[in-house]
């Protein structure tokens, strides 16, 4: 239930790394802001986004049969000020805590590296550096460690394929930038005229 979301449309998007997101389903919240998405045959593990009006929030699903409840105020969603509970909610709770820590400047890039190495969810380990460290080439080792974790669990996943492409693009841009920053060696020119 999301307060202030009465009768609003609620979208569930499948977030894809390095590609456009896909709308999975749309429902309308009731008069109190309550809504639900039901997938009787389960839902693919992945990173998803809940969109309500102009507000959106991401969450992680590793279990096809997860039953997650998100409660809070619409105005607070993008500050990660909401609660999440239910079966399969632990990766999302860690994600929320991490994003709050980053927003409040209590976490740094080294903390993301630690989470990549220690968090139980390979999808979360992959998505956190993608979202927070982006294409900064100095964090390639963190991205590669996250890829290795995700690849071990989801070897044929589009997430792994797309993340691998993202890392290759980041690495190529970083190498090009390094070459550009070094510049060309100084060449003396002497006129023979």
Backbone as a ProteinNet text record, in pm:
[ID]
protein_1_A
[PRIMARY]
XXXXXXXXXXXXXXXXXXXXXXXXXXXXXXXXXXXXXXXXXXXXXXXXXXXXXXXXXXXXXXXXXXXXXXXXXXXXXXXXXXXXXXXXXXXXXXXXXXXXXXXXXXXXXXXXXXXXXXXXXXXXXXXXXXXXXXXXXXXXXXXXXXXXXXXXXXXXXXXXXXXXXXXXXXXXXXXXXXXXXXXXXXXXXXXXX
[TERTIARY]
84.4	0	88.6	58.3	132.3	34.9	54.7	-28.6	-12.3	-115.6	-119.5	-122.3	-144.5	-148.1	-289.2	-388.4	-525.8	-566.4	-616.1	-669.1	-568	-440.8	-338	-299.6	-251.4	-200.3	-62.8	-39.3	86.6	145.9	268	334.5	444.8	461.7	574	660.9	784.4	878.5	988.7	1033.5	1149.9	1269.1	1362.5	1479.1	1583.9	1630	1733.9	1861	1971.9	2099.4	2138.8	2172	2222.5	2119.2	1991.7	1882.9	1760.9	1661.2	1537.1	1461.4	1398.8	1316.8	1189.4	1129.1	1007.3	893.6	777.8	660.3	607.6	592.1	543.6	393.2	347.4	204.7	167.7	36.9	-16.4	-144.9	-159.3	-282.1	-319.7	-439.4	-481.2	-491.6	-433.6	-443.4	-586.9	-628.6	-764.9	-767.5	-877.6	-896.8	-801.5	-739	-643.7	-498.9	-478	-342.5	-291.7	-379.7	-340.2	-348.6	-257.9	-255.6	-176.8	-188.7	-106.6	-87.1	24.1	55.2	58.6	-7.6	-11	45	136.4	196.8	185.6	72	47.5	158.6	222.7	329.3	467	469.5	595.4	644	751.2	811.5	961.3	1021.9	1165.4	1244.9	1350.2	1438.9	1491.2	1502.8	1552.3	1538.8	1567.4	1554	1428.6	1342.2	1214.1	1197.9	1109.7	1080.1	930.7	892	753.9	742.2	647.9	625.8	484	473	342.5	350.7	278.7	291	433.6	494.2	632.9	732.4	684.2	771.8	803	923	961.3	1060.6	1058.7	1150.7	1184.5	1310.5	1356.8	1354.3	1343.8	1356.2	1408.6	1458.7	1525.5	1439.9	1417.4	1347.5	1439.7	1475.2	1557	1471.2	1358.7	1270.2	1147	1121	1007.2	874.1	869.6	745.7	750.4	829.9	841.2	706.1	684.5	561.9	605.7	629.1	685.2	577	578.9	488.8	573.4	530.1	596	494.4	533.3	443.9	517	447	505.7	421.7	480.3	414.1	471.3	386.1	428.1	540.6	528.7	627.9	765.8	771.2	897.6	966.4	902.5	956.8	1097.7	1121.6	1250.9	1362.8	1328.2	1429.7	1452.8	1390.9	1402.1	1353.1	1252.6	1193	1059.5	1066.5	948.7	990.4	893.1	925.4	896.2	971.3	951.6	955.1	863	856.1	804	806.7	753.6	862.2	818.7	910.7	985.4	1117.1	1198.3	1235.2	1211.5	1235.8	1376.5	1457.7	1588.8	1678.3	1692	1776.2	1727.2	1596.6	1542.2	1570.4	1563	1591.6	1736.8	1827.7	1969.1	1987.6	1918.3	1924.1	1875.6	1762.5	1707.4	1807.3	1861.7	1957.1	2080.8	2126.7	2243.4	2213.5	2100	2065	2043.9	1983.7	1970.1	2107.3	2198.3	2334.4	2406.7	2386.6	2448.6	2386	2253.8	2186.1	2228	2250.1	2289.1	2440.8	2513.1	2659.5	2727.8	2668.5	2728.1	2803.6	2782.8	2852.2	2933.8	3041.8	3130	3147.6	3223.9	3247.8	3308.8	3396.5	3455.7	3349.5	3246.1	3136.9	3059.6	3047.9	2981.7	3064.7	3196.6	3285.2	3266.2	3258.6	3238.4	3105.3	3000	2869.2	2872.3	2940.4	2952.1	3011.8	3110.5	3179.2	3102.4	3010.7	2950.7	2800.2	2727.8	2581.9	2543.8	2437.2	2399	2334.8	2280.7	2209.8	2303.2	2327	2411.1	2350.4	2217.5	2154.7	2178.3	2166.4	2193	2340.4	2428.4	2572.5	2604.8	2529.5	2552	2486.3	2364.1	2290.8	2345.2	2390.4	2441	2555	2660.7	2766.3	2721.8	2634.6	2583.6	2515.2	2428.9	2352.1	2435.1	2522.2	2588.6	2727	2800	2935.1	2937.9	2838.2	2822.6	2943.6	2970.1	3076.5	3212	3233	3360.9	3461.9	3558.7	3654.7	3739.2	3752.9	3834.5	3767.4	3641.1	3570.2	3549	3628.7	3614.6	3633	3724.2	3746	3620.1	3552.1	3427.1	3321.4	3309	3212.9	3243.9	3370.2	3408.3	3381.9	3402.8	3372	3221.2	3142.6	2996.7	2950.6	3010.7	2976.9	3006.7	3120.2	3157.2	3054.8	3008.6	2906.9	2776.6	2731.7	2605.4	2617.8	2730.4	2751.7	2752.2	2802.2	2806	2665.6	2572.4	2435.9	2342.9	2359.9	2270.3	2350.8	2417.8	2509.6	2444.2	2317	2251.2	2157.1	2162.3	2072.4	2107.1	2003.9	2024.9	2097.1	2076	2146.2	2296.9	2341	2484.1	2537.2	2467.3	2508.5	2515.1	2411.9	2406.5	2508.2	2529.2	2627.1	2768.2	2793.7	2923.8	2949.1	2848.5	2859.6	2884.7	2813.5	2831.7	2976.7	3030.2	3167.1	3266.6	3245.7	3334.8	3333.6	3214.6	3203.3	3272.6	3253.6	3315.9	3467.5	3515.6	3659.9	3721	3654.3	3703.6	3707.7	3603.4	3599.6	3708	3729.2	3830.6	3970.8	3995.5	4125.5	4145.9	4041.8	4050.5	4076.6	4009.8	4029.8	4172.6	4224.8	4361.9	4461.9	4438.8	4526.6	4517.6	4395.1	4375.2	4438.6	4430.7	4487.4	4639.5	4699.4	4844.9	4893.3	4811.6	4847.4	4958.1	4989.7	5098	5229.2	5335.7	5465.5	5499.4	5573.9	5614	5715.6	5688.2	5780.2	5831.2	5960.8	6020.8	6019.2	5988.5	5987.7	6086.4	6173.6	6272.6	6259.3	6246	6229.9	6364.4	6360.5	6483.7	6484.9	6394.1	6385.6	6489.6
-118.5	0	124.4	213	339	452.4	519.3	634.5	739.3	814.4	920.5	865.9	733.6	673.8	625.2	674.3	629.9	647.1	540.6	537.7	571.3	567.6	592.3	461.8	473.9	356.6	321.4	191.8	141.2	48.2	76.7	-2.3	-86.4	-205.6	-290.4	-306.1	-257.2	-263.8	-362.9	-435	-521.5	-437.4	-414.3	-331.9	-418.4	-370	-440.4	-356.4	-422.2	-351.4	-320.2	-193.9	-149.4	-162.8	-172.2	-182	-110.3	-91.7	-27.6	-120.9	-61.6	-138.3	-184.7	-290.3	-345.4	-338	-285.4	-285	-428.7	-479	-615.6	-616.6	-524.3	-520.2	-383.2	-353.8	-227.2	-259.9	-200.2	-213.8	-75.9	-66.3	59.2	38.4	132.3	126.4	156.6	98.2	124.9	258.6	290.5	418.2	443.8	338.2	356.8	346.4	325.7	313	169.9	74.6	-66.9	-120.5	-210	-272.2	-401.8	-485.7	-607.1	-652.7	-718.3	-784.6	-933.5	-1009.5	-1154.2	-1226.2	-1317.7	-1398.4	-1544.7	-1609.1	-1747.1	-1844.4	-1819.4	-1909.5	-1858.4	-1757	-1700.9	-1591.5	-1528.1	-1419.5	-1445	-1411.9	-1435.7	-1357.6	-1418.3	-1342.7	-1220.5	-1109.4	-990	-865.2	-754.2	-622.4	-560.5	-510	-455.6	-314.1	-241.2	-104.4	-89.3	-29.3	7.5	155	189.6	329	368.4	477.3	532.6	682.2	727.5	868	893.8	1000.3	1032.1	968.4	894.4	831.5	689	646	509.7	457.6	326.4	261.7	123.3	84.8	-44.1	-148	-273.3	-381.6	-505.9	-598.6	-717.9	-840.5	-924	-1051.4	-1165	-1250.5	-1368	-1493.6	-1488.6	-1604	-1582.1	-1675.4	-1662.3	-1654.5	-1704.3	-1704.8	-1607.9	-1505.1	-1406.2	-1339.6	-1301.8	-1231.4	-1109.5	-1001	-880.7	-775.5	-711.9	-600.2	-474.3	-369.6	-238.9	-141.6	-73.4	21	152.3	260.8	391.9	500.8	619.7	735.3	757.4	793.4	817.5	921.1	1026.3	1134.3	1088.6	978.1	932.2	820.3	770.1	653.1	675.1	785.2	805.3	838	861.6	878.7	745.4	638.9	504.2	500.9	582.1	586.7	512.8	379.8	294.1	161.1	78.7	-51.8	-160.8	-265.2	-381.5	-504.2	-596.8	-717	-832.9	-949	-1066.3	-1158.8	-1275	-1375.8	-1322	-1329.3	-1283.8	-1136.9	-1070	-925.2	-887.1	-983.1	-948.7	-874.4	-918.6	-840.9	-696.8	-678.7	-544.4	-461	-520.7	-446.3	-400.7	-486.9	-448.8	-336.8	-347.9	-244.3	-110.3	-110.6	11.7	72.9	-9.5	40.1	99.9	34.9	84.4	218.6	227.5	352.1	465.2	435.7	537.8	583	487.3	519.9	608.1	581	664.5	804.5	811.1	941	1026.4	960.4	1031.9	1046	1005.7	1015.4	940	827.9	742.8	625.7	601.6	494.1	553.3	479.9	523.1	407.7	431.9	330.6	204	216.9	98.3	12.4	75.4	0.8	-80.4	-27.2	-101.6	-225.5	-211.5	-325.7	-431.8	-390.8	-485.7	-558.3	-483.9	-546.8	-646.6	-611.5	-703.1	-835.6	-827.9	-948.4	-1025.9	-959.7	-1024.8	-1048.1	-972.4	-984.9	-1121.7	-1181.2	-1316	-1318.6	-1209	-1203.1	-1164.5	-1256	-1220	-1109.1	-1103.7	-996.5	-861.2	-857.2	-733.5	-697	-796.8	-772.1	-712.3	-748.1	-696.1	-559.1	-543.4	-420.1	-300	-321.4	-208.8	-134.3	-201.5	-124.1	-66.1	-138.1	-83.4	49.8	54	175.3	283.5	246.1	346.5	388.9	299.2	331.9	366.7	319.1	353.5	321.8	409.5	387.3	444.4	460.5	508.8	394.6	408.5	302.4	261.5	347.4	309.5	202.2	170.8	67.3	-59.6	-76.9	-195.6	-325.7	-327.3	-449.5	-486.5	-386.5	-412.1	-465.8	-405.1	-453.6	-597.7	-628.5	-764.1	-866.4	-828.4	-918.5	-943.7	-838.9	-853.2	-942.5	-925.5	-1008.4	-1155.1	-1183.3	-1321.6	-1386.1	-1309.6	-1362.5	-1392.3	-1299	-1318.4	-1431.1	-1436.9	-1539	-1679.6	-1693.8	-1825.1	-1877.3	-1787.9	-1827.5	-1824.6	-1726.8	-1707.1	-1703.6	-1812.4	-1808.6	-1774.3	-1804.4	-1777.1	-1656.7	-1583.6	-1469.3	-1352	-1282.7	-1158.5	-1056	-1061.5	-968.9	-985.4	-1110.4	-1137.8	-1091.5	-1124.7	-1084.2	-932	-864.5	-718.1	-650.9	-706.7	-648.9	-667	-781.8	-807	-703.2	-675.5	-574	-436.2	-403.7	-276.9	-262.8	-369.2	-365.7	-349.2	-419	-406.4	-263.2	-204.1	-65.8	29.8	7.3	91.8	80.4	-41.4	-63.5	2.3	-10.2	51.6	203.5	262	407.5	452.4	374.1	407.8	402.1	299.3	288.9	405	439.9	552	681.6	699.3	820	825.1	710.8	705.8	745.6	698.2	734	883.4	935.7	1078.9	1164.9	1120.3	1198.3	1200.5	1096.2	1092.8	1188.4	1206	1297.4	1240.8	1315	1275.7	1328.8	1256.6	1307.5	1438	1520.1	1649.9	1624.9	1678.1	1666.2	1805.2	1818.4	1947	1956.2	2070.3	2092	2202.5	2173.5	2273.5	2301.2	2421.8	2460.4	2452.2	2401.6	2393.9	2499.6	2592.9	2698.3	2801.8
0	0	0	-89.7	-98	-72.1	40.7	72.4	-36.5	-63.6	-164.4	-307.9	-321.3	-455.3	-489.9	-417.7	-440.6	-586.4	-643.7	-780.4	-889.8	-858.5	-959.5	-1028.7	-1151.9	-1220.7	-1164.6	-1149.6	-1097	-1202.9	-1243.7	-1345.9	-1283.6	-1334.7	-1297.5	-1421.7	-1412.4	-1524.1	-1492	-1592.8	-1581.8	-1625	-1534.8	-1564.1	-1632.6	-1745	-1819.2	-1815.5	-1798.5	-1797.6	-1941.2	-1963.6	-2092.4	-2204.7	-2169.6	-2267.7	-2210.8	-2295	-2249.7	-2154.7	-2054.6	-1961.6	-2031.7	-1978.8	-2037	-1936	-1977.4	-1890.8	-1883.7	-1763	-1741.9	-1720.3	-1635.7	-1605	-1550.7	-1557.5	-1507.4	-1431.3	-1313.2	-1234.3	-1182.8	-1127	-1064.8	-914.4	-839.4	-693.4	-652.8	-542.3	-494.3	-419.6	-356.4	-288.6	-173.3	-121.4	-11.2	-58	-188.7	-241.4	-243.9	-215.6	-217.8	-360.6	-393.6	-524.9	-514.1	-614.4	-617.3	-760.3	-781	-907	-876.9	-956.8	-934.7	-1055.9	-1029.5	-1134.1	-1090.7	-1122.3	-1077.4	-1117.6	-1228.7	-1273.4	-1232.7	-1147.3	-1101.2	-1195.4	-1156.1	-1233.9	-1238	-1349.3	-1365.6	-1261.5	-1210.1	-1121.7	-1197.5	-1127.2	-1194.3	-1110.1	-1174.1	-1112.8	-1173	-1086.8	-1130.2	-1077.1	-1142.4	-1100.9	-1086.1	-975.6	-950.5	-986	-1074.5	-1113.4	-1077.8	-1004.6	-967.4	-994.5	-1093.5	-1132.2	-1175.7	-1124.2	-1159.4	-1063	-966.4	-866.7	-908.4	-877.1	-909	-806.5	-792.1	-699.2	-753.9	-738.5	-787.9	-676	-715.5	-619.4	-689.5	-610.5	-661.1	-628.8	-729	-708.4	-750.8	-657.9	-689.8	-692.1	-624.3	-612.6	-699.2	-790.1	-882	-807.7	-685.2	-607.9	-490.2	-501.5	-393.6	-369.1	-245.8	-205.4	-125.9	-195.5	-133.7	-115.3	0.7	27.9	43.4	-25.2	-15.4	41.2	148.6	214.9	239.9	215.6	240.4	178.4	173.3	111.6	-27.5	-120	-257.2	-262.4	-186.1	-187.8	-140.4	-65.6	-6.5	-84.5	-188.5	-257.8	-310.1	-378.7	-442.1	-343.8	-218.2	-114.4	-41.5	-94.7	-38.2	106.1	133.9	266.2	262.4	262.8	264.4	325.2	355.8	413	311.2	322.1	237	327.4	303	385.6	300.8	359	291.7	239.6	193.5	141.8	20.5	24	-87.5	-82.8	29.8	36.1	81.4	127.3	181.5	81.5	-44.9	-137	-154	-157.7	-172.5	-48.5	68.9	191.9	193.6	151.4	144.7	42.4	-69.9	-173.3	-116.7	-48	11	109.4	198.5	297.6	229.6	124.8	52	-14.2	-81	-148.2	-47.4	67	171.5	220.1	238.1	281.6	181.7	53.3	-49.7	-53.1	-44.7	-44.3	74.7	188.1	310	323.5	218.5	213.3	325.9	365.7	468.1	406.3	276.9	206	92.3	56.2	-52.3	-150.6	-254.1	-357.7	-298.2	-200	-136.4	-68.9	-18.3	44.7	-59.1	-179.8	-288.1	-320.8	-326.3	-352.6	-244.4	-120.2	-11	-26.4	-61.7	-82.4	-198.5	-306.4	-420.7	-374.1	-286.9	-240	-134	-62.3	54.7	48.6	-30.9	-32.6	-90.7	-39.9	-83.7	-221.8	-266.8	-394.3	-509	-605.5	-719.9	-806.3	-816.2	-893.3	-826.9	-696.9	-624.3	-636.2	-625.2	-637.7	-773.9	-875.7	-1009.9	-1028.5	-980.9	-1008.3	-929.7	-807.7	-727.8	-796.3	-841.5	-907.4	-1042	-1112.7	-1238.8	-1213.3	-1111.9	-1085.1	-1017.9	-927.2	-844.5	-894.4	-958.5	-1004.9	-1153	-1224.2	-1364.1	-1449.4	-1542.8	-1642.2	-1598.9	-1472.5	-1423	-1430.4	-1518.4	-1544.4	-1426	-1327.2	-1212.1	-1126.4	-1156.7	-1081.4	-1163.9	-1268.6	-1353.1	-1274.4	-1179.9	-1100.7	-1021.8	-969.4	-896.9	-992.5	-1109.4	-1208.8	-1248.7	-1270	-1312.4	-1201.5	-1077.6	-965.9	-958.1	-979.7	-978.9	-1093.9	-1210.9	-1325.4	-1296.5	-1237.9	-1205.8	-1112.1	-1014.5	-922.2	-994.9	-1077.7	-1149.2	-1251.2	-1318.8	-1421.7	-1362.3	-1240.8	-1175.3	-1146.6	-1117.2	-1083.9	-1204.1	-1290	-1404.6	-1535.7	-1572.8	-1687.5	-1822	-1838.5	-1967.4	-1961.2	-1854.2	-1834.7	-1925.9	-1970.7	-2044.9	-1958.5	-1826.9	-1737.5	-1752.3	-1752.7	-1763.2	-1898.5	-2005.3	-2139.7	-2151.6	-2105.2	-2115	-2024.2	-1905.7	-1813	-1868.9	-1928.8	-1990.4	-2100	-2180.9	-2286.3	-2225.7	-2119.4	-2049	-2000.6	-1943.3	-1891.9	-2006.7	-2116.8	-2232	-2286	-2295.2	-2342.3	-2246.1	-2116.6	-2014.6	-2021.2	-2036.2	-2042.7	-2167.1	-2280.9	-2404.8	-2391.1	-2334.9	-2316.1	-2218.7	-2114	-2013.9	-2075.5	-2157.1	-2223.6	-2320.1	-2393.2	-2486.7	-2411.3	-2300.5	-2219.9	-2165.1	-2123.8	-2072.1	-2179.2	-2301.3	-2412.7	-2440.3	-2441.4	-2467.6	-2359.8	-2235.2	-2124.8	-2128.8	-2183.8	-2193	-2301.5	-2402.9	-2510.8	-2597.5	-2697.8	-2787.1	-2732	-2757.1	-2709.5	-2780.7	-2711.5	-2768	-2878.3	-2993.3	-3106	-3140.5	-3142.8	-3181.3	-3332.8	-3381.4	-3526.4	-3556.8	-3645.8	-3682.7	-3831.7	-3860.6	-4000.7	-4070.4	-4191.2	-4269.8	-4377.5	-4371.7	-4473.7	-4446.6
[MASK]
+++++++++++++++++++++++++++++++++++++++++++++++++++++++++++++++++++++++++++++++++++++++++++++++++++++++++++++++++++++++++++++++++++++++++++++++++++++++++++++++++++++++++++++++++++++++++++++++++

